Amino acid sequence: MIKRVVKPLVRGIIKTSVGLTLEVRRAAIEAGEEIQDLTAEVAAEKLASSVGTRRVKADGDVTAQGATAG
């Protein structure tokens, strides 16, 4: 008799725990993706601001913007 009551109860607890675990995992993955996106955006902005005053020619020469390399 106890087995008929306890087994469904334990089964329900396990199903709920598994569902909760999957939701937490999904949320953690999404948060990680957001952090990666923000990191990439900041890195691109920093790179663009540091390169904004210089140009790289096809032969690899770096010149100040508006200047020409000999």
SEGU-487835 format. One record per residue: residue number from 1; residue in three letters; x, y, z of N, C-alpha, C in turn. Coordinates in Angstrom, 1 decimal. Example, Ala and Ser with C-alpha at 12.3 -4.5 7.8 and 13.67 -1.06 7.14 Angstrom:
BAVO  kollo  voro    n.px    n.py    n.pz   ca.px   ca.py   ca.pz    c.px    c.py    c.pz
BAVO      1   ALA    13.2    -5.7     7.8    12.3    -4.5     7.8    13.2    -3.3     7.8
BAVO      2   SER    12.8    -2.2     7.1    13.7    -1.1     7.1    12.9     0.0     7.9
! end
This chain:
BAVO  kollo  voro    n.px    n.py    n.pz   ca.px   ca.py   ca.pz    c.px    c.py    c.pz
BAVO      1   MET     0.8    -1.2     0.0     0.0     0.0     0.0     0.9     1.3     0.0
BAVO      2   ILE     1.9     1.3     0.8     2.8     2.5     0.8     3.5     2.6    -0.5
BAVO      3   LYS     3.8     1.5    -1.1     4.5     1.5    -2.4     3.6     2.2    -3.5
BAVO      4   ARG     2.3     2.0    -3.4     1.4     2.7    -4.4     1.3     4.2    -4.2
BAVO      5   VAL     1.6     4.6    -3.0     1.5     6.1    -2.7     2.9     6.7    -3.0
BAVO      6   VAL     3.9     6.1    -2.5     5.3     6.7    -2.6     5.8     6.7    -4.0
BAVO      7   LYS     5.6     5.6    -4.8     6.2     5.5    -6.1     5.7     6.7    -7.0
BAVO      8   PRO     4.5     7.0    -7.1     4.1     8.1    -7.9     4.6     9.5    -7.4
BAVO      9   LEU     4.7     9.6    -6.1     5.2    10.8    -5.5     6.7    11.0    -5.9
BAVO     10   VAL     7.5    10.0    -5.7     8.9    10.0    -6.1     9.0    10.3    -7.6
BAVO     11   ARG     8.2     9.6    -8.4     8.3     9.8    -9.8     8.0    11.3   -10.2
BAVO     12   GLY     7.0    11.9    -9.6     6.7    13.3    -9.8     7.8    14.2    -9.4
BAVO     13   ILE     8.4    13.9    -8.3     9.6    14.7    -7.8    10.7    14.6    -8.8
BAVO     14   ILE    11.0    13.5    -9.3    12.1    13.3   -10.2    11.8    14.0   -11.6
BAVO     15   LYS    10.5    13.9   -12.1    10.2    14.5   -13.3    10.3    16.0   -13.2
BAVO     16   THR     9.9    16.6   -12.1    10.0    18.0   -11.8    11.4    18.5   -11.7
BAVO     17   SER    12.2    17.7   -11.1    13.7    18.0   -10.9    14.4    18.0   -12.3
BAVO     18   VAL    14.1    17.0   -13.1    14.7    16.9   -14.4    14.2    18.1   -15.3
BAVO     19   GLY    12.9    18.4   -15.2    12.4    19.6   -16.0    13.1    20.9   -15.5
BAVO     20   LEU    13.2    21.1   -14.2    13.8    22.3   -13.7    15.3    22.4   -14.1
BAVO     21   THR    16.0    21.2   -14.1    17.4    21.2   -14.5    17.6    21.6   -15.9
BAVO     22   LEU    16.7    21.1   -16.8    16.8    21.5   -18.2    16.5    22.9   -18.4
BAVO     23   GLU    15.6    23.5   -17.7    15.3    25.0   -17.8    16.5    25.8   -17.3
BAVO     24   VAL    17.1    25.4   -16.2    18.2    26.1   -15.7    19.4    26.1   -16.7
BAVO     25   ARG    19.6    24.9   -17.3    20.7    24.7   -18.3    20.4    25.6   -19.5
BAVO     26   ARG    19.2    25.6   -20.0    18.9    26.5   -21.1    19.1    27.9   -20.8
BAVO     27   ALA    18.7    28.4   -19.6    18.9    29.8   -19.2    20.4    30.1   -19.1
BAVO     28   ALA    21.2    29.2   -18.6    22.6    29.4   -18.5    23.3    29.5   -19.9
BAVO     29   ILE    22.8    28.7   -20.8    23.4    28.7   -22.2    23.0    30.1   -22.8
BAVO     30   GLU    21.8    30.5   -22.7    21.4    31.8   -23.2    22.2    32.9   -22.6
BAVO     31   ALA    22.4    32.9   -21.3    23.2    34.0   -20.7    24.6    34.0   -21.2
BAVO     32   GLY    25.2    32.8   -21.4    26.5    32.7   -21.9    26.6    33.2   -23.3
BAVO     33   GLU    25.6    33.0   -24.1    25.6    33.5   -25.5    25.5    35.0   -25.5
BAVO     34   GLU    24.7    35.6   -24.6    24.6    37.0   -24.5    25.9    37.7   -24.1
BAVO     35   ILE    26.6    37.0   -23.2    27.9    37.5   -22.7    28.9    37.5   -23.9
BAVO     36   GLN    28.9    36.4   -24.6    29.8    36.3   -25.8    29.5    37.4   -26.8
BAVO     37   ASP    28.2    37.6   -27.1    27.9    38.6   -28.0    28.3    40.0   -27.6
BAVO     38   LEU    28.1    40.3   -26.3    28.6    41.6   -25.8    30.1    41.8   -25.8
BAVO     39   THR    30.8    40.7   -25.5    32.2    40.7   -25.6    32.7    40.9   -27.0
BAVO     40   ALA    32.1    40.3   -28.0    32.5    40.5   -29.4    32.2    41.9   -29.8
BAVO     41   GLU    31.1    42.5   -29.4    30.8    43.9   -29.8    31.8    44.8   -29.2
BAVO     42   VAL    32.1    44.7   -27.9    33.1    45.6   -27.3    34.5    45.4   -27.9
BAVO     43   ALA    34.9    44.2   -28.2    36.2    44.0   -28.8    36.2    44.6   -30.2
BAVO     44   ALA    35.1    44.5   -31.0    35.1    45.1   -32.3    35.1    46.7   -32.2
BAVO     45   GLU    34.4    47.2   -31.2    34.4    48.7   -31.1    35.8    49.2   -30.7
BAVO     46   LYS    36.5    48.4   -29.8    37.8    48.8   -29.4    38.8    48.7   -30.5
BAVO     47   LEU    38.7    47.7   -31.3    39.6    47.5   -32.5    39.3    48.6   -33.5
BAVO     48   ALA    38.0    48.9   -33.7    37.7    50.0   -34.7    38.2    51.3   -34.3
BAVO     49   SER    38.1    51.6   -33.0    38.6    52.9   -32.5    40.1    53.0   -32.5
BAVO     50   SER    40.8    51.9   -32.3    42.3    52.0   -32.3    42.8    52.0   -33.8
BAVO     51   VAL    42.0    51.4   -34.7    42.5    51.4   -36.1    41.9    52.5   -36.9
BAVO     52   GLY    41.0    53.3   -36.3    40.3    54.3   -37.0    41.1    55.4   -37.6
BAVO     53   THR    42.3    55.6   -37.1    43.2    56.7   -37.6    44.3    56.1   -38.4
BAVO     54   ARG    44.3    54.8   -38.7    45.4    54.2   -39.5    44.7    53.4   -40.6
BAVO     55   ARG    45.4    53.3   -41.8    45.0    52.4   -42.9    46.1    51.4   -43.1
BAVO     56   VAL    45.8    50.2   -43.5    46.7    49.2   -43.9    46.6    49.0   -45.4
BAVO     57   LYS    47.7    49.3   -46.2    47.7    49.1   -47.6    47.8    47.6   -47.9
BAVO     58   ALA    47.5    47.3   -49.2    47.6    45.9   -49.6    49.0    45.3   -49.4
BAVO     59   ASP    50.0    46.1   -49.5    51.4    45.6   -49.3    51.8    45.5   -47.9
BAVO     60   GLY    50.9    45.9   -47.0    51.2    45.8   -45.5    51.7    47.1   -44.9
BAVO     61   ASP    51.9    48.1   -45.7    52.3    49.4   -45.1    51.2    50.0   -44.3
BAVO     62   VAL    51.5    50.5   -43.2    50.5    51.2   -42.4    50.8    52.7   -42.5
BAVO     63   THR    49.7    53.5   -42.8    49.9    54.9   -42.9    48.8    55.6   -42.1
BAVO     64   ALA    49.1    56.9   -41.7    48.1    57.7   -41.0    47.0    58.0   -42.1
BAVO     65   GLN    45.8    58.1   -41.7    44.7    58.4   -42.6    44.9    59.7   -43.3
BAVO     66   GLY    44.9    59.7   -44.6    45.1    60.9   -45.4    46.5    61.0   -45.9
BAVO     67   ALA    47.4    60.3   -45.3    48.8    60.4   -45.7    49.1    59.2   -46.7
BAVO     68   THR    50.1    59.3   -47.4    50.5    58.3   -48.4    51.9    57.8   -48.1
BAVO     69   ALA    52.0    56.5   -48.3    53.3    55.9   -48.1    54.1    55.9   -49.4
BAVO     70   GLY    55.4    56.1   -49.3    56.2    56.2   -50.5    56.5    54.9   -51.0
! end
